């Protein structure tokens, strides 16, 4: 069994987390889902940033001299 850790949160945060849980969903499952969503959003933002970059400011690796 994995170690159980405690995370102190305010009463308001606890209530909001409780409202977000689905029937039968554990807090671990809820938090894992939230972490996955956050990672996905970060990746999507990184991709958008990469796509907006100034492509003219890059050079190919073959042009780089040591």
Secondary structure, DSSP 8 states (H G I E B T S, - for coil): ----------HHHHHHHHHH--TT--HHHHHHHHHHHHHHHHHHHHHHHHHHS-GGG---GGG---
